[in-house]
Amino acid sequence: MTLHPSIAAVRVPVRRTLAAPEARGGGTGDGRGTVAVACSGGADSLALASATVFEGHKLGLRVVGVTVDHGLQPGSAEQADRVVAQLAAMGVDETLTARVEVDAASGLGPEAAARKARYAVLEQVAEHLRAGLVLLGHTLDDQAETVLLGLTRGSGGRSLQGMRPAFGVFARPLLGVRRADTVTACLVEGLEAWEDPHNSDPGYTRVRVRDRVLPVLETELGPGIAEALARTADQLREDTALLDDLTDRALAHARRDGGLDVATLREEPPAIRHRALHRAALDAGSPASELTRDHVLAVDQLLVGWRGQKWIDLPGPLRAIRRDGLLVVEAP
């Protein structure tokens, strides 16, 4: 019997991810590695969980399904129970449910606050299970939306590189898979996917990008926009990794007791120098969400446009000041 193309589209990258040595890390002492799958009950994570059970068991891995209840919607506990039942029916070795408290007063916004809480509890679950990997169900469509949102914020290459395929204990096998394939895979396998009401709420910027902006781009510019945005993320990720390495070297070369040597930093190309100044401000405690390019360019003038300025105020609150040939970032 020929495997349906959408099921194959999901299983192939999952197989590749599970074949990596990281998947066999940890384990329970019986010689099997443990892999956890985060599942909300949506089509993306359900298709991922099903593929992980199929491919993971072939590789002798123990597969644990994890659902996180954010408590943000009426009936969220019942939805979590439903997901647990679906995971058990598809053959996971164990199921876990975690309830998190989303800090609404964090200033991050509901989506970011929920994401922060979710990742924190998934890291705890991975440690508890001694899991080598925690798989996340983000798709190529999610990546395209993320890149487009980064572009509109003007956040530079780091924002445009989108979501990383892997970081820490987490991996995203489906970043090259279209959402249409995960939906079709669930239909073919008889998996009833849950539609999160937040995913159709136009009050969220990401929803407007998904439902309005990307379709317009596809209509006006032709098909393949999502794939092009995802390719851009891949290319920029490689470039950013190189620039980060060069920035590390520049900072190590310029570092002195008490600050950074102005003359040494001034010789660096602007792309490296600006990254080094941004990193220095972050290392001193400036919040990443408040530190802007304008701040960095103002600090750069202490190096390349020195006219006896007293200091540059930075979020924190901090000050960047030129003192005895050194650039110092300190509390006022």
Number of C-alpha atoms within 10 A of each C-alpha: 3 5 8 12 12 21 22 15 19 25 23 14 19 24 18 11 22 23 14 11 11 16 25 21 17 19 18 13 8 6 13 17 25 26 29 30 28 24 26 24 24 20 25 26 24 29 28 30 31 26 23 28 25 18 21 24 15 10 16 13 21 23 26 25 29 27 25 22 22 18 15 13 12 8 10 15 17 11 17 24 14 16 26 22 12 22 26 15 10 16 17 24 15 14 19 15 18 14 16 16 13 19 15 13 9 10 9 14 11 16 13 15 17 21 13 14 17 21 14 12 15 21 17 11 18 21 13 9 16 18 25 23 29 25 27 22 25 22 24 20 23 21 26 27 23 21 24 21 18 18 15 10 11 11 13 13 18 16 19 27 25 24 23 14 15 15 10 9 18 21 22 22 24 30 22 19 21 21 20 13 20 26 20 18 27 22 16 12 13 9 19 15 20 14 12 12 8 12 14 14 13 14 10 13 11 20 16 16 18 19 14 12 14 18 16 13 14 13 10 9 10 10 12 11 17 22 17 12 21 28 17 17 24 17 13 19 20 11 14 14 12 12 15 15 11 18 21 15 13 19 21 12 13 18 16 12 7 11 19 24 22 21 14 17 25 15 13 15 9 13 11 21 22 19 20 25 23 21 19 20 26 16 11 16 17 22 15 13 8 11 16 14 15 9 18 22 14 16 26 23 13 22 21 13 11 10 9 8 11 12 18 18 18 24 17 18 12 18 21 26 20 23 15 10 13 22 26 21 27 18 14 12
